[in-house]
């Protein structure tokens, strides 16, 4: 494993308790900082190191604090964009669901500035996309290239709206992957009301969030530990979480096995408190379980090894796909769209 990942693993696995091991020293301490940054958890690690009473070497301690403050500054910029976006949507009567990012960190982490986030993810109804795009234009956001027309495409799930303040991903589906989609309207219908700094928002129901976060992590091959740690924090903090409903909601999607991949990894890696019967109910065929635990071993996840191997990434995505037929049709659509785009070029 890369240097420092052992210490990072110990902190995240023990949380909310203090790890039994001693503070890392020398290059291991420097590696802890690098790993925390790479996995989007440097702010949280700064907090956890202090809480554990670990005294890092001066250079590593200084680097960790500097990176943590830099992360906090970036999150504050994203928060500003989020609040402006919520105000713009409220002006046309829309209250979106906040997906991932600042809204998730606000509810799960000791401080929302501890979890890295680079953009704003908002879920609106498909019928509301046009009005939402117009409202967000008042914040200086506009679609990238021909992205504004993509919400009619079978494999698209969001529009990327960019401006001087940053990036907003406007979702009309919660997620698309492996040639399948997790539609958003049912999630919106079940969503709960909430508030962020006096602005009205909506949150996914806990069971829907348990499924969505797992699917999102699996769709990205579990290559960021923050996504798996989010699952642990959700299970620890959400007393209302009904695991039987989680199973029902996961089975109601096109890819319940992908929910298993993420929750199984979160339990193995971080001791996330997911019941045995939930994993048993969602488990894929035995051969896929074996492959998943090989591709997503502790060492591979801690080292984010698939990010350095395009072949490995593609193999994991294909071999762990819920339906090979859907993946094949998706590949054909991608090839067809690429040809059409080439013919449209001047």
N, C-alpha and C positions, 0 to 999 in steps of 0.2 A: 504494500500500500504506500502511496505517497506520504512523505513526511508530514506529520501534524494531523493526519486524518484519524489516527487512533485517539488522540486527545479530543478531537471534535466529536467523534463517536461516543466517547465516554460522557461528555457533557450532555449530549442530546438524549442518550439512552437513559441516563440517571434522572433527568429532569422529571418532576420538580424537586427531586432529592439532589444532594450533593454527591458527585462521583467519589468513589473510594480511592481512586488512584491519585498520585502526586501530580503537581503541575509539570507540564513539559518544560524541557530545558533546551538550550542551544538551538540547533537547526529544527528540532521538533516544535519549539515554540514559534519560530518563524513560519514553519509549515502550517501550524494551526491558524495563523492569521490569513495566509494565502487560501487555505481551504475554506475558511469562514467567508471570505470575500467571494470566492468562486461559487459557493453554494447559496449565496444570497442571505446569509445569516450573521454577518459580521456585527451588526448592532446587538443582536441577541447574544452572541458569544461574548461580547464585551461585558454585557450584563451578567451572564452566567459565570464567567471567570471571576468577576468580583464577588458574586454571591457564594461561589465555592471557596473563596479565600485563597485562590491561586495567585502567587506572585511570579509573574513572568519576568524574564530578563529585560533589562531596560529598553533595548532596541525593539523587542517584540511588543512590549507594553506600549511604547510610544506609537508604534505602527498600528497596533490594534485600535488605540484611541483615535488616531488620525483617520483611519478608515471608517470607524464607527461614526464619527462626526460628519465625514463626507457623505456617508450613506444617509444620515439623518437630513442633511441639507437637500439631497436629491429627493427624498420622500416628501419633504415639505413643499418642494416645487410641484410634485405630482399632486399633492393635496390641494394646492391652490387651483390647479387645473380642474380637479374633481369638483371643488365647490363652485367654480364658475360654470362648469358644465351642468351641474344640478340646477343652478339658478336659471340657466338658459332653457333647460327642458321644462322646468316648472312654469316658465312663461307661456308655454303652449299646453299646459295641463298634463305633462308627463312626469311620472315618478318611476325611474328605472330601478332595476335590481343591480346592486353593486356585486360584481364578481371578483373574487380574489383580491389582490392588492391591498390598498390602504384600508378598505372596509373590513376585510378579513383580519388584518393585523390589529385593527382597533378593537375587535371583539375577542381575539384569542391570545395576543401577546401582552407581556407586562407593559409595554409601551409600543404604540403603533409605528414609531420611528425605527424600531429594531429590525423590521423585516424589509428587505430590499424590494422596491417596486419601481418600474420605469415608465408605466403608462396607466391609463384609466380604462377599465373594462366595465361597460354598461350594457345591460340587457333590456331591450324594449320589444314590444310586439312587432311582428312583421308588418302589420298594417300601419304602424307608427313610424316606420323608418324614414319616410320622406319628410315628415314634419320635424322629426328629430334632427335630421341633417341640416335642414334650414335653420332651426333654432341654434344649433352648434356653430353654424357659420358666423353668428354674431359674436362668438368668442374667438373668431379668426381661424376656425378649423374647416378644412376642406378635404375632399377625398383625394387619395393618391392616384394619379393617372386616371385610368378608366375604372377605378375601384367603385365608383358610385353606382355602377350598373350591376355589380356582382351579386346583389342579394337575390337575383333571380336564378343564380346558378345552383346546380344540385349539390356541389361539394363546398360551397361557400357558407360561412357561418357568421362573418362580421365584416364591417367596413372599417378601413383604417382612415381616420380623420386626423390630419396633421396641421399644425400651426406653430406660431412663435412660442407658445406656452408648452408645447409637447404633443403627445400622441394620445388619442382616444380611440379605443376599439369599440365600435358600436355593434353589439351583438344582436342578431335577430334569431339566431339559434345559439344554444349554449355552447355547442361544440360540434365539430365535424372531424371524423377520422376513420381510417380503414374503409373508406367508401360508404360509411354510415353517418347518421346525424343524430344528435340529441336536440330535439326541438325545444323552443323556448316558451311557447305560449302556455303549455301546461304548468311549467315552473312558475311563470308569472302569475297564473291564476291561484296558485297555492302560496305565493310569497307573503311574507310578513312585513308590516310597516316598521320603520325605524327612523332615526334622526342622526345626522352627522353635522355637528356644528350648527344646529338650528335649521338645516336643510332636510326636507323629507326625502327618504330613500326607502327602498325595499330590500329585504334579505331573503335568500332562499330558505325554505324550511330546513331544519337540521338534517333530516333524512335525505332531502334533495341535495344539500350541500355535501353530505358524506359521499354521495354517488358522483356528483359533478367534480369535486376536487380529485377523487380517485381517477376518474376518466381523463381529466386534464393531465395529471401526472403520468399516467400510462401512455397517453398520446404523445408525450415527449420522452418516452422511454425511461422515465424515472431518473433523469440525469441531473436533477437539482434536489439536494436534500431538503431544502425549504419546503418543497411540495409534500414530501413524506412527513416532515415534522409538523406541517399544518394539520395533517390527519391525526397525529397523536394529540395535538392540542385541542382539536375539535372533540375528540373522544373524551378527553379529560375534563373539558370545560362545559360541555353541553349535556346537562343532566336530563334534558327532555328527549335525548336521542333514543328513538325506538328502533332497535336493530332489526326487528321483524319487518318493519316498514322499509328499512334500508334494503333488505333483501328483495322485497316486492318491487321497490322502485328500480333497483338494479336490473332485475329480471324483466322489467318493463321497457328497458332500453334494448338497443340492438347489440350491445357489447357488455353483458354482465361479467364475462371473464376478465375484462380489463379493470373492472372494479376490484376483483380479487387480486390481480397483480399488485396493485398499489397498497391495498390494506395488508396483504400478506407480507410485503416488503417492510411496511411501517411497523408491523409487529415484530418481525425478525430483527430488524435493525435498531428500532427504538423502543421496543416493548409497548407499542400502542395497544391500549386495552380493548381489542376487538374480540368478541366471543368466538370460541371454536366453531360453534354451530353456524355462525355467519359465514366464515371462510369455507366450511364444508358445503354450505348451500350454494355458494357462488363459484366453487372451484371448477376450472376447466378440466378436460380429460387429463389423465395421468401424464401422458407424454408432454403435454404443454406445461404442466406443473414442473416437471423435471427441467425442461428447457428454460422456463422462467427463472427458476432458482439458480440456474447456471448463468444466464445472461445478467440476472439481477442479484448476484451474490453480494455479500456485504462489501467485500474488497472492491468489486467492480463499481458498485454504487458510490462508495466513499471516494473512489478515484475518478468517477465520471468517465470511465474508460470508453464508453461508446461514442463520446463526443470527438474522440481522436480517431475513430474508425468508421468511415462511411459504410463500408461493407458490413461491419458488425451491427451498425444502426439499422440498416435496411434488412438484414437477416432477422434481427429481433422483431422489427415491425411486421415482417411477413409471417414468420413462424408463430407469432403469438396473436395473429389477427383472428377475430372471432368467426369470420366467414370469408373463406378464400374467394368465393364467387364475387362478393362485393368488392374485394380488393382488386380482382382482375378487371371488373367493370370500371372501377375507379381509374386504373391505369390506362384503359382504353380512352376514357373521357379526357384524361390529362393529355394524352398524345394528340387526340383530336383537337382539343382547345389550343395546344401549342401550334399545330399546323394552321389553324384559323388565324391565330394571332400573327403568325409569320406572313400570311397572305394579306393581312390588313395593313402591314407596315408600308409606308410610302417608298 
